């Protein structure tokens, strides 16, 4: 059974949240513990994470995201570099910000990720609030940009609010029926 973070008893300060709107974060992480930890924190902080473990699932769901967080080392035929490249060269996803969150901390890996199209690079171990800070920064700059990705007005958020979905392990295709 995967470990879960316990929610603090105090209310999270409003200033720590990205905005009043629940942005959708596609979290592409092969390790279940990483997905669970980051998703739980991001959800608690007001974002809506969609969790997958590989690039194929990420490609299917990317158009639903306001921002994408990916590892570079992914299982399957596509690695994180190819995922980033495909997303950035596709019309529906080309403007979605991509943050790399990876164990690959070498300068050469960072340069390769940026040349593939990554907008930001974070090395693991990374505290959840550091990831949140970067996501908020990217979402704000996207929201303020005239050529931004999607409007953060709730049009792409799920009806279920802040529910965390982990579809990577179950091999489901797309979002669960009750979210459609």
Residue, then its C-alpha position, 0 to 999 in steps of 0.5 A: x500500500x502506498x504511503x499517504x501524506x497526512x493533512x495538517x490540522x491547520x488551514x493552509x494560508x491563502x497566500x501559499x496557493x497559486x490562485x483561487x482557480x484549480x489549475x490542472x497539473x499533469x504529473x508524469x512520474x514513474x515512481x508511485x511514491x513520488x506521484x502520491x506525495x506531489x499529487x497529495x500536496x498539490x491537491x491540498x494546495x488547490x491544484x488538480x493533479x492528474x497522475x500518470x507513470x509513462x509518456x504514452x498516457x501523458x500524450x493522451x491526457x496532455x491537452x487537459x492540462x494547464x501545466x505538465x510536470x515530467x520525469x526524464x527517465x520514464x518506462x516504455x518506448x518514450x523517455x521524458x525528452x521525447x515526450x517534451x519534444x512531442x508535446x511542444x511540437x503539437x498544436x494542442x499542447x505546444x503552449x502548455x508549460x513543461x516543468x522537468x522534475x527529475x533525478x537527472x541532475x547533470x548540467x548536460x541533462x538540463x541543457x538537453x531537456x531545455x533544448x527539447x522544450x522544457x520551460x523549467x528544471x528541478x532536481x530531485x530530491x525536491x520539496x513539494x513547496x519548491x515544486x508548487x512555487x515553480x508551478x505557480x510562477x509558470x502558471x502566472x506567467x502563462x496566465x498573464x501572457x497574451x499568447x498563453x495556453x489555456x485560461x485558468x477560469x475553471x474551464x478545464x478543471x474537473x467537476x470533482x474539484x481537487x480529486x487526485x487520480x492515478x490512472x498510470x497504474x490502472x491502464x485506464x484510457x482518459x479520465x474516469x467516467x464520473x469526471x467527463 
